[in-house]
């Protein structure tokens, strides 16, 4: 009898255990992926917030809605209804379905990104693919893309973390040139100078343009390292020099091209390797291109300045067709005086420079002393503008011997044989003339 009772008790225990197991399975199925009966997931958190109704509507029926409802680790930066209402009138309505998807995905990050109480600047790659620029612990507060502030941070969910923000974040491909440079923290001063030069509206307007950049670090170094100080008018010219009205990024290997800028002075493009664009003789290449609604931003190395703010040697350095003569100056040990930075700021020069295709340029002396004498014969120790080069007038060169100018209308000849091939290039310590042949040093 006892054995029968024990068997019945064991049977009832297994039945109760099975019932509990089934109930547990049913509870899991009801809660769904990424859900917890006690803690709302990311999607539920958005849906329950009365200040996120526009976001909720935009998410409805999208793949991102599914992501925010499922297991995993996702971070989402959620713009409030007020943030959406601050967009330009008709902006959301102007976007197609793919663009709306990109806009939403730009607010998502795969992984848990919590906002710590620390100082940092970094960019993170969003689910859409474009970078998001984060500045934390700064004197001006915490910012995303130099504009969005946090209303609420680190709302925990079983499948990630939610941050509520007061601005809608715009991916690069939906932003204008100015928007896309403004949001990058390494170009804050650069963007401010564009604004001061009245270029911001033009860089927001339709029409294909290319914006070349100089980082704030480079700008600060140039002013402090070179001891320069520019007026507001000069800064306006410098910023105009960064704007082109053409897209050069499709040019192929072997390209050598002068590209006019908004300032009229050209920048000089060299493409030695596919998709490696050297600007103004810079040692790097703008491998990063930022696609915008009205053009591209490219990020060349070095500092972009028009001729008038450069010395005679940097004027040569940024051009691609005077490399032989420029290298010869270095070999002959003549660059120190020509750089003329701090030792004698009042000294001026006039250079007659044979180009890389000039007659005799490949037959320069190999002896450094003879080379220096020949090169010094191409340089006057004063600045002579075109109007000051008089017909029949002789001028004493750095080497000590005379050169003679002859003029026939607009044609200028040096020693009767070397023709000046283009207008003078004027820098801060002199002028440069391009001639079509190497001058011969007089025998006596």
C-alpha positions, -999 to +999 in steps of 0.1 A: +000+000+000+028+024+009+045+016-024+014+025-044+010+058-024+047+067-031+042+059-068+012+082-070+031+110-052+060+107-076+036+108-106+018+139-093+053+156-088+062+150-124+029+163-136+033+195-116+069+200-128+058+195-164+030+221-160+055+246-146+079+240-174+051+245-200+040+277-183+075+290-183+079+283-220+046+301-227+057+332-208+089+334-228+070+332-261+046+359-250+074+383-240+090+381-274+125+389-285+143+415-265+114+419-241+112+414-204+079+414-184+095+438-159+119+460-179+107+476-212+130+471-242+142+500-264+112+500-287+088+498-257+106+527-240+102+549-271+065+539-275+058+547-238+074+582-239+049+609-248+077+631-261+088+607-287+057+602-308+071+614-341+101+591-337+076+562-330+056+570-361+088+571-383+100+538-369+067+520-376+071+492-402+109+497-406+137+472-401+151+494-373+118+490-354+126+452-354+161+458-342+149+479-313+125+452-304+148+422-304+176+408-283+211+422-287+230+453-277+219+485-294+224+522-286+198+547-299+199+585-297+163+595-297+152+630-309+122+644-292+091+657-309+104+692-303+137+683-321+117+671-352+096+703-351+128+724-354+137+708-387+132+731-418+096+732-429+089+703-453+122+686-446+108+652-435+083+652-463+110+658-489+128+626-480+120+593-498+118+560-479+155+552-483+165+586-470+142+583-440+157+549-433+192+564-434+181+593-412+168+569-385+198+545-388+222+574-383+208+576-347+217+540-340+249+523-329+255+486-327+267+481-292+262+496-258+275+532-258+269+548-224+276+585-216+303+585-189+313+613-166+346+619-183+364+641-209+366+627-244+362+634-280+356+606-305+337+596-335+316+564-336+303+546-367+265+546-368+243+518-381+238+540-412+276+540-418+285+577-413+304+589-383+288+605-353+309+630-334+308+629-296+322+655-273+319+648-236+330+667-205+337+699-224+333+735-210+303+739-233+288+706-221+282+673-239+275+675-276+267+653-306+277+667-340+285+700-323+248+707-319+226+681-301+225+681-263+213+653-241+180+656-224+183+622-207+211+597-208+218+560-202+182+547-200+188+510-196+169+484-215+174+446-218+186+451-254+207+482-251+207+518-239+186+549-249+197+586-249+171+613-255+185+643-275+172+678-285+182+678-321+178+655-351+211+642-363+217+644-401+240+619-419+266+632-442+248+622-474+217+642-464+237+672-451+252+701-469+289+710-471+286+734-443+266+711-421+291+683-426+322+704-417+304+721-388+297+689-370+333+676-371+350+687-339+385+689-355+372+716-378+353+739-353+376+769-358+377+763-396+338+762-397+337+794-376+360+811-401+338+800-430+309+816-412+329+848-405+338+850-442+301+848-452+305+815-469+282+793-448+250+801-468+268+795-500+281+761-487+245+752-478+231+762-512+225+738-541+252+735-568+282+713-570+312+725-550+343+710-534+355+722-500+391+716-492+399+717-455+426+727-431+422+713-396+422+735-365+455+719-354+471+730-386+456+765-385+467+770-349+502+756-356+506+779-386+497+811-367+518+802-337+547+785-354+551+811-381+542+840-360+516+852-385+486+872-378+459+877-404+433+905-406+396+895-410+398+905-447+428+883-452+411+854-434+382+859-458+406+854-488+421+824-472+387+807-467+377+815-503+408+797-514+394+765-499+363+765-522+362+751-557+333+750-581+343+717-596+347+680-586+382+667-592+379+634-575+372+615-607+405+625-623+428+596-631+464+586-625+489+609-641+468+640-637+486+674-633+461+702-630+457+737-618+422+741-603+408+777-599+393+785-565+367+810-554+397+833-545+409+830-582+443+817-571+445+780-581+453+749-561+475+723-577+465+687-581+488+657-587+475+622-590+504+597-589+484+568-576+447+560-582+425+579-558+454+596-541+451+633-546+481+655-536+470+691-532+496+719-534+525+695-530+512+681-497+528+650-484+495+632-478+464+626-498+427+633-491+418+596-489+386+606-471+358+621-491+327+633-474+297+631-498+272+659-492+240+670-510+258+698-528+293+685-533+322+669-515+346+677-487+381+664-492+407+664-464+442+672-478+472+675-455+491+707-451+479+743-450+460+760-478+471+795-485+470+818-516+503+829-531+502+864-514+506+848-480+535+826-490+572+831-496+588+825-530+599+790-521+564+778-509+550+793-541+572+769-560+566+740-536+529+739-541+532+738-579+541+706-598+561+719-627+591+735-611+605+705-592+639+704-609+648+740-602+634+738-566+654+707-558+685+723-573+681+753-549+681+728-520+712+710-533+730+743-537+722+753-501+703+784-510+669+778-494+677+793-460+680+829-473+650+825-496+627+813-469+635+846-452+612+839-422+627+856-392+663+866-399+656+894-424+619+899-430+624+930-452+646+912-478+628+907-511+636+886-542+629+883-579+632+848-592+634+838-629+625+801-627+629+777-656+601+751-656+606+713-657+603+714-695+626+744-700+656+742-723+687+732-703+669+722-671+683+687-674+719+698-678+724+717-646+760+715-631+766+686-608+793+706-589+775+723-560+796+755-562+790+758-599+753+750-594+749+777-568+766+803-590+742+794-619+711+795-597+721+828-581+723+843-616+685+836-618+678+856-587+677+894-580+680+906-545+651+930-547+614+927-558+606+939-593+570+938-605+563+935-642+559+972-647+593+978-630+612+956-655+622+982-680+632+976-717+670+977-720+676+979-683+702+957-666+699+943-631+725+929-607+719+893-598+726+875-565+756+860-582+769+896-589+767+896-627+741+915-648+710+903-665+693+925-691+656+929-698+642+936-733+605+942-740+584+941-771+548+949-762+537+923-737+567+900-744+595+901-719+629+885-726+657+879-702+692+884-718+674+884-752+667+847-752+647+835-722+610+843-726+588+850-696+559+825-701+532+837-676+523+866-654+543+871-622+535+851-591+536+875-561+544+863-526+551+880-493+588+882-499+591+886-537+579+877-571+585+847-594+587+847-632+586+815-653+611+814-682+614+789-710+651+782-707+680+782-682+701+814-683+737+810-693+762+824-668+784+851-685+820+841-689+834+872-674 
